[in-house]
Amino acid sequence: LAHYTIGTYVEPIISILRNSLSDALLPEMADSGRRHADPLALWRRTTVVSAVLLLPAGILLHRFAEPLVTTLFSNEYLPAALVLQIYVLVLVRECFDFGVVLRAINRTTPIVTSNVAAFVANLLLLLVLVPMAGLAGAVIAFVISRFVDGLYLTMRTMQLCGVGLRELACWNDLARVALASVIAAVPLYAFDWIHFMGIVGVIPGVLAFAATFAVSLCALRLPEAIRVFRRLRQPMGARP
């Protein structure tokens, strides 16, 4: 239980990074619905921003899971590193906060239904995977159940908003974020930061990843990255 708890410490990252955006987004989406504007327009862009925040966080946690766990909790808790590495897959699902859309259009029943579906899926998968894979099976069951929840909410959101899968999200921009994450992960995994520098190697590893990720986003012409870059180039007094 301790290993599982430590391995799922990723949850606060979702609350801090994704939920803070959702809290700011909800009143704006509700207002756009009253003005008969596209209720998904702002949500699509916020999903891209969520991906920019969550995907790099997941990659960094996966890469440095073992040194982080052993440094913070001692070598006794090393099995929790595997739990953490599997659990970070949840961050991919959490890029899409369908609850904001459904609350904005005042249709919250699917949220309850999706939670029930995820609970049932998790329970059934636990019965199958825990005897096969032990602790890893438990966290795999949870990750799959979260994607079951996301799949159901995807279908219901498309139905209630009258859009197809192509119009649901900015898939091209999300693909750019994913590609930039893969590019930035190359120096992160190619060099053994911990072996040569110990736990301190996490710092240059993170900095190298962040710099490569930022440059890749700009090179791939992600609108949000270009906008931030242009603001940074402005003189301090000229910034809005």
N, C-alpha and C positions, 0 to 999 in steps of 0.2 A: 504493500500500500504506500509506503514511503517512497519507493522508487517511482511508482506511478504518479504520485502527487508532485514530486520534483520534476518529472518529465513533462508535466502539463502546466508548468509555470508560464508557458507562452500566453496563456489566456489574458493576463493584464495588458499585453501588447495590443491585443485586439481592442480592448476597452479604451486604451489611451489613443491609439492611432486611428482606428476605424470608427469607433463609436463617437468620438469627438466630432468627426466630420458629419456623421449622420445626425447628431443633435443639432448642428447648425443648418443642415440641409432640409430637415423636415418642415419647418415653417415656410421656407422659401418654396418648396414643392407644393405645399397646401395653397399658398398664395397664387402660384402659377396655375393651379387647377381652377381657382375661382375666376381667373382672368382668361380661362379657356385656352391657355397656352399649352404647349406640349409638356405634360407632367414628367416625362422621362428625360427631357433635354439636359437638365442640370444633374440628374442622377447619373446619366451616362458619363459625364465628365468627372463627377466625384468618384465613380467606380475606377476610372483611370488613375486618379490621384491616390486612391486606396491601394491600388496595385503597386504604384511607385513606392509607397511606404511599406507595405506588407511583404511583397516578394523579396526585396533585399534583406529584410529582417529575418525571413525564413531561411534564406541561403546562409547568412552569417551564423545563425543559431545552429544550423545543420553542420557547418564546417567546424565550428569551435565548441560543439556540444560536450565532448569529452573533457577538454581542459577546463571549461566553465564549471561543469558538475563536480569534477574532482577538486578544483580549487575552492569552490564555495562549500562543498559538503563532504569532502575527503574521498579517498579511493573506495571506501566501503559502498558508496552509492554510484559506482561506475555503471551498473546496469541501467540507471535512469537516463544515461546519455542516449541509449538506443530508443527509449521511449520518447525522448525529446526530438530526436531526428525523425521519427515517424510522425509525431504529432504536428510538426511544422507544416505538414501537408494541409492541415486545416486552414492555414493562412490563405491558401489559394481559394478555398471556398468562401472565406470571410471577406474577400474583395467585393463580393456582391451582397449588399445589404438590402434584400428585397423587402424587409420589414418597413423601411422608410417609404417605399412606393405604396405598399398596401395601406399603411396608416394615412398617407396623404390623400388617398382616394376613399378612405373610410371603409375599407374592406379587410378586416383583421382576422376573420375566421380561418383563412388559409394558414395563418401563422400558427394557430393552435393545432390544426390538422397536421401540419408539417412536423411539429414537435412530437405528436403522437406517433407519426410514421417513423421518425428517427428513433424514438424510444423502442418501438417494436423491432425495427431493423437491428438496433444495437443489441437488444436482448437475444435475438435469434443468432446473430453472429458471434456473440460471446459463447453461446452454447457449443458452437462449432469450432471457433478459433482458439479459445483458451486451452482446451485439451491438446490441440495440435501445436500451438506456439507459445503457450504460457502468457507471460506479461506482454510480450510483443503482440500476441493475438488480441489481447484486451484493447490495446491502443489502436490497432488496425480496425477493430470492430467499431470503435468510436469514430475514427476518421471516415470510414465508409458511411456510417449513419449520418454524419454531417453532410456528406455529399448527396445522400438520399433526400435529406431535408432541402438542400439547395435545388435538386432536380425537380422536386414537387413544386417549390415556390417559383421556379423558372416557368413551368408550364402554366401555373395559375396566374402569374403576373402577365404573361403574354395573352392569356385568355381575357383577363379583366381589362387590360389596357388596349386590347385589339391590335397587337403588333406581332410580327413574326420574329423568329430567332435572329434574323439579320438586323432588324431594327431595334432589338432589345438593348444592345450595348455597342460601344465603339470598338468593335473587334480588331480593326486594323491598328488602332492605338494601343490596345491591350497587348497585341502581338509585338508591337515595338518595345513595350516595357519588358515583356518576357525575353525578347531577344537581347535587350540591353543587360538584363540580369544574367543571362547565359554568358555573354561576352565578359562581363565584370567578374564572373565566377572563375574564369580561366586562371588569372594570376593568383586568385585566392586558393585554389586547389593545386595548382602546379608547383607552388613553393611551400615547403614544410616550415611554416612560420614558427611553430611551437618547438620543433626539434632544434632549430638554430638559436632561438632567442628566449625559449621558455614561455611562460604565460604572458610576458611582456610583448611577445610576438603578435598577440591578438591586436594590439594597437596599430602597428604598421599594416597588418593584414586588412583591418577594417578600413583604414585610410586609403589603401591601394584599391580596394573594392569600391569605395564610395567615389573616388576620383574617376575610375574607369566607367562606373555606372553613369555618373553625371555627363561625362564626355560622350558616351554612347547614346544617351537620350537626346542630347543636342545634335549629334551627327545623324540620328534617325529622324530628326525634325519632329519630335513630340511637341505639340502645341504648348503644353504646360511648362516644359523645360525651356523652350525658346522664350516664353514670356518671362520666366524667372531670370534667365540669362540677360535679357534686354534691360530688365529693371536693375540688375546688379551693375550694368555698364553705365547707367545714368549717374550723374553727379548726385550726391546725397541730398542737396537742397531741391533737386528737380524731381525726386521720387514722389509719387502720390501718397 
